[in-house]
Amino acid sequence: MKSFVGFMSSVNGRILRVVLGLILIGVGMYIGGFGLIISAIGLIPLTLGMANKCLLSPVVHPKLQH
């Protein structure tokens, strides 16, 4: 788990979160209707990637303020 969080906290993990968020937003908008919920969920990794935050980091590394 620590290696996964370490990767997600790295630059490559940040890029992956942004790309994943953009893909989810695109798929949700393409589907339409209830797919807009997928777009809203895609905002989470997109926003966290742009802000350089990881939701799991405080759980795995409580003393690490990232």
C-alpha positions as CSV (number, residue, x, y, z in Angstrom):
1,M,0.0,0.0,0.0
2,K,2.9,2.4,0.8
3,S,4.4,1.9,-2.6
4,F,1.1,2.6,-4.3
5,V,0.7,5.8,-2.3
6,G,4.3,6.7,-3.0
7,F,3.6,6.3,-6.7
8,M,0.4,8.4,-6.5
9,S,2.3,11.1,-4.7
10,S,5.0,11.3,-7.4
11,V,4.9,13.4,-10.5
12,N,3.9,10.3,-12.6
13,G,1.0,9.6,-10.2
14,R,-0.1,13.2,-10.4
15,I,-0.2,13.0,-14.2
16,L,-2.1,9.7,-14.0
17,R,-4.7,11.2,-11.8
18,V,-5.2,14.2,-14.1
19,V,-5.5,12.0,-17.2
20,L,-7.8,9.6,-15.4
21,G,-10.0,12.5,-14.3
22,L,-10.1,13.9,-17.9
23,I,-11.0,10.4,-19.3
24,L,-13.9,10.0,-16.8
25,I,-15.2,13.5,-17.5
26,G,-15.0,12.8,-21.3
27,V,-16.7,9.4,-21.0
28,G,-19.5,10.8,-18.8
29,M,-20.2,13.7,-21.1
30,Y,-20.2,11.3,-24.1
31,I,-22.7,9.0,-22.5
32,G,-24.9,11.8,-21.2
33,G,-27.8,11.5,-18.8
34,F,-26.6,9.5,-15.8
35,G,-23.1,9.6,-17.3
36,L,-22.9,13.1,-15.9
37,I,-22.4,11.4,-12.6
38,I,-19.3,9.8,-14.0
39,S,-18.2,13.3,-15.1
40,A,-18.7,14.6,-11.5
41,I,-16.7,11.7,-10.1
42,G,-14.0,12.5,-12.6
43,L,-13.6,15.9,-11.1
44,I,-12.2,14.3,-7.9
45,P,-9.0,12.8,-9.4
46,L,-8.6,15.8,-11.8
47,T,-8.8,18.3,-8.9
48,L,-6.6,16.3,-6.6
49,G,-4.0,15.8,-9.3
50,M,-3.9,19.4,-10.2
51,A,-3.7,20.4,-6.5
52,N,-1.0,17.7,-5.9
53,K,-3.0,16.0,-3.1
54,C,-3.5,12.3,-2.5
55,L,-6.5,11.1,-0.5
56,L,-4.6,8.0,0.8
57,S,-1.5,9.8,1.9
58,P,-2.8,10.9,5.3
59,V,-4.0,7.4,6.0
60,V,-0.8,5.6,5.2
61,H,1.6,8.4,6.3
62,P,-0.3,10.3,9.0
63,K,2.7,12.6,9.8
64,L,3.3,13.5,6.2
65,Q,1.6,16.7,5.3
66,H,1.4,16.5,1.4
